[in-house]
């Protein structure tokens, strides 16, 4: 995250307010959002009272 300049606030914004999302394998969700001209993709899994972030990617530059 540090090298790609993606903050924890960015990750929370994508998960809580995605532009769109899609379901993936093993109950995972891919959430996408444009932030500062970059398309961020967050793959996460929601379990009981917590969210487990699996990957954070910049999809477009």
Secondary structure in CASP SS format (residue, H / E / C, confidence):
PFRMAT SS
TARGET T0000
AUTHOR 0000-0000-0000
METHOD secondary structure of the structure
MODEL  1
X C 1.00
X C 1.00
X C 1.00
X C 1.00
X C 1.00
X C 1.00
X C 1.00
X H 1.00
X H 1.00
X H 1.00
X H 1.00
X H 1.00
X H 1.00
X H 1.00
X H 1.00
X H 1.00
X C 1.00
X C 1.00
X C 1.00
X E 1.00
X E 1.00
X E 1.00
X E 1.00
X C 1.00
X H 1.00
X H 1.00
X H 1.00
X C 1.00
X E 1.00
X E 1.00
X E 1.00
X E 1.00
X E 1.00
X E 1.00
X E 1.00
X C 1.00
X C 1.00
X E 1.00
X E 1.00
X E 1.00
X E 1.00
X E 1.00
X E 1.00
X E 1.00
X E 1.00
X E 1.00
X E 1.00
X C 1.00
X C 1.00
X E 1.00
X E 1.00
X E 1.00
X E 1.00
X E 1.00
X E 1.00
X E 1.00
X E 1.00
X E 1.00
X E 1.00
X E 1.00
X C 1.00
END
